[in-house]
Amino acid sequence: MAVSEAPARTRAAAKAAHRARRRRGSLTHPTRTAWAMVTPALLFVAAFVLVPLVFAIYISMTNWPLIGSYRFIGLGNYRAMFTDTAFGQSVLYTLLYTAIVTVPILLIGYAMAVVVRARRRGSTLLRTIFFLPYVIGLSTLSFITVLEAQPDSGAVNVVLKALGITDGSTAWLVDAPLATGLVSVLVVWGVSGLTMVLLLSGMQAIPRETYESAETDGAGWWQREWHITIPMMRRTIAMSLILSVIGSFLAFTQFFILTQGGPGRQTTPVVMYIYQRAFVQLQVGAATALSIALVIVVGLISAAQFWLLRERD
């Protein structure tokens, strides 16, 4: 009788211990502690991301003015988006601007990373010099450029006149192609330092023994770069490209300071057009609909980034 009761007592004791563990929670992942740590982040995301996003979607479905009453119009703002020629022009200009600056930022950033990755005297100083424009920021650089691009008095015209390229009176900011070129040069100069830092971190993660083995086999510098550095940095390069593209799609500061979108609307990127619809034309509902569309595009680009980063895992 005692022998038959032993398994039953063992099972009862095991069930009791299991119930006690469930009441106490896991020793390594206590439930209450986990929720206590996660809840502030969830509340923060809900208050500052989800609630504003839902409210923005609602506003995008109204004719909300900056001042005055409004009414619900459904998808009217989204339908009007496809017939808005000014919006289409700003999208095309943003694509053009993105195409102009993306490749030079990557190539110049890569070249600077190659220069400073070696452990030679002066590398630290060069890293600081290359990264300094990004630290200064596009706002400050843009204000400086406004002064230095003035006809007859700006340093840009003075230098080009001394080199015999122009007559020194070029109005850079009132001609759309010249203004686009000037803004592009400014952005490439100001942002390449960030790309250098990203690529340099990827280069430094490649084992030195890999280069030594290739060098022993007779591989030259270009062969080592093409067959070792670039393939092993594909994720870092993809990230740099996607960040550059997203930054170009969200360009605003340099155009707002340098050109104000002019002459006319010829240098108006998407974000500046949205700003003008909201705070100049006082059409907040329409501007919010355009912002939602831009968020979707940027989200798709970010998704492409994640896909590229895990493509060959």
N, C-alpha and C positions, 0 to 999 in steps of 0.2 A: 504493500500500500504506500509506504514511504517512498519507494522507488518510482512509482507512477506519479506521485505528487511533485517530484523534483522538477521535471520539465515544465510543469504548469507554473510552479513558482518562479522558475527562471524566465519564462515568457512574460509573466506578469511584472517581474522586476525590470525587464528590458523595456516594456511599454511605459512603465512609470518613469524610467530614466529618459526615454525619448520625449515624453510630455514635459518633463522638467527642462530639458534642453530647449524645447520649442518656446517655453515660457521665458527662459533666460535669454534666448537668441544665440546665434553662433559666437564662439569665442573669437574667431578671426574676422567675422563680418557682422558685428552686432547691428540689428535692424534699426533700433532707435538712434544709435550713434550715426549710422549712415544717413538716415533721413534728416537728422539734425545738421549734418554737414552739407547736404545737397540742397536743402530747402532755401537758404539765402540766395544761392545761385539761381534756383528756379524762380523765386520771387523777382529777382533782378531782371531775368530774361523776360518774364511775363510783363513786368511794369514798363520796361524800357524798350522791348522789342515787339512782343506779340500784341499788346494793347495798342501801341501807336500804329503798328502795321494794319490791324483790323480797322482802326479809325481812318487811316489813310485810304484804304480800299473803299470805305464808305464815302469819304470826301470825293474820291475819284468818280463816284456815280452821282454826283450832284453838280449844279452850276455854281458852286460855292465861290462867292467873291471875297476879296480880302476884307471888305467892309460892306455890311448890308445883309439882307435876308437871302435865303437860298431855297432851292427845291430839288427833289430827287428826279434825275433824268435817266437812270439806268446805265446802259452801256453807250450812251450818246457820245461821251468824251472819247471813248475807245474807237468808235466808228469814225469820228471826226479826225482821229489821228492819221488814218490812211488817206485822207484827202487834204491834209495840211501840207501845202507845198513848202512852206518855210521850215517845217519840221523835217521834211524829207531832205531839204538842202542842208540842214544842220547835221543830219545823219551821214550824208555823203561826205561832208567836209570832215567830220570826225573820223570816218574810215580812211580818208586821204591822209589826214594828220597822223593817224595810227600807223599807216603803212610807211610814212616818211621816217618816223622816229624810232620804230621798234628795232629794225635791223641795226642801225648805227649804235643804238644803246647797247645791244648785245655784243657787237664786234668790238667797240671801244672798251666796254667793261671787261671783255675777255682779254684784250691786249694789255690793259692795265694790270689785270690779275696775273698774267704771265710775267710782267715786268717785276712785280713786287713779291712774287711767291718765293723767289730764291733768297737764301739767307746770306745776303751780301750787305756790305756797309751802305747805309742810306735807304734801305728798303722801308724801314719804319717811317722815315720822313716822307718818302714818296707816297706811302699809303695814306698818311695824314693829308698831304696836298691833294691827292686824287679824291679823297672822301669829303674834303672841306666844303665844296660847293653844295653837296647834299645837306650838310649840317646847317649851312647858312639858310637854305630854304628858297623855294621858288618865289615867294613873295618879295623877299629882299632883293634877290637877283633881278626880278622883273622891274622893280622900282629903279634899280641901278641902270638897267638896260634902257628904260625910258629916257633917262638923262643922257646916256652915252650914244643913243641913236638919233639925237636931234640933228636936223640939217645944219651944216656949217660949223656947229659948236661941239657936237658929240665926238667922242674918241673914235667911234667906228668910222665916221666920215673922214676924220683927220688922218687916221692910219691908212685908209684906202686911197685917199688923195695923195699921200706921201708915196705910196706904192704905184701910183699912176693908174689905178683901176677905175676910179670914179673921179668926178670933178669936185667932190666934197660937199655937195648940196643934196644928196639923195634923201628923200622923205621915206624912210623905211616903214613907218607905221600907218601910212595912208594909202599904200598900194598892197592889194591882197596877196599876190605872189611873194613880194618882198617881205611883208609882215609874216606870212606863214614860214618863210625860210628863216627869218630872224628868230621867231618863237621856237622853231624846231632846233636850231643851233643852241639856243639857250637851254632848252629842256634836255637835249643830249648831253650838254656840258654839266648840267645840274644833277642829272639822275644817274649817269654812268657810274658814279662812285658807289652807289648802292649795288648795282649789278656786279661791280668788281668785288665787293665784300662777299656777296652770295657765291660767286664763282670761286673766289679764293678759298672759301670754306670747303667747297667740294674738292678742289685741287689738293688741299692739305690732307684730306681724308684718304687719298690714294697712297697705298704703301710705297715707300721709297724703293723697296726691293724689286717691285715690278719694273720700274724704270731702269734699274741697274741690270736686270736680266736682259731687257730689250737692248740696252746699250752694249752689253757683252756680245749679243748676237749680231751686232753691227747696225742696229737701227739708228737712223739719224734723228735730229730734233723734230722735224716735221712728221716723220713716221711715228715717233713716240706720241706726239700730240694727236695725230689722226686715229691711231689704232689703240691707244691706251687712255689718254686724258679725256677726249670727247666721248667715247663710248661709256666710260665709267662715270661720267658726269651728266648723263642724259637726263636724269631726274632734276638735277640742279639747273641745267640749262632750260628744261621745260618750265620749271617754276619761275625762272627769271623772265622768260618770254611771256608767260601768262600774266605775271604781275605788271610787266610793262604794258601789255595790251589793256588790262583793266585800268591802269593809271591813265592811259591815253583816252579811253572812253569816258573817264570821269574828269577830264581836263577842264579847269575853270579859271584858276587863279591867274595864270600867265596871260590868258586872253582878256580877262576882266581888267587887268592892270595895263596891258600893253595896247590892245586894239579896241576894247569895248565891243568886240564883234564886228567892227567895221573894216573897210568902208561898206556901208549898207549892212548886209548880213553875210558878207563873203567870208568872214573869219569867225563865224558863230558856231561853236561846238554844241553838242546836245545839252550839256548841263547848263551852259549859259542861256540857251534858248528856253529851257525850263524855268530858269531864274527870271527871265524877262516876262514870260507868260504869268508867273505868279506875282512878281513885285513891281512890274512896270505896267502890264496890261490888267493886273488885278484879277486874273482868272485862275484862282487857286485850284478849283476842281479840275480844270483841263490840265494844269501843270502837274497835279498829283497823279493823274492818269498817265501822263508821259513818264513821271518818275517810276511808277509801278512797272511800266514797260521796260525802262532802263534797268530796274532791279532784276527783272526776269532775264534780260540779256546778260547782265553781269553774273547772275547765278548760273546760267548755262556755261559761261566761260569758266567759272570756278569749277563746275562739274567736269568740264573738259580737262582742267588742271589735275584734279584728283584721278581721272581716268589715265592720264599720261603718267602720273607718278606710280600707279600700281599696274601698269600695262604688262610688265614682264615679271611680276612677282611669282 
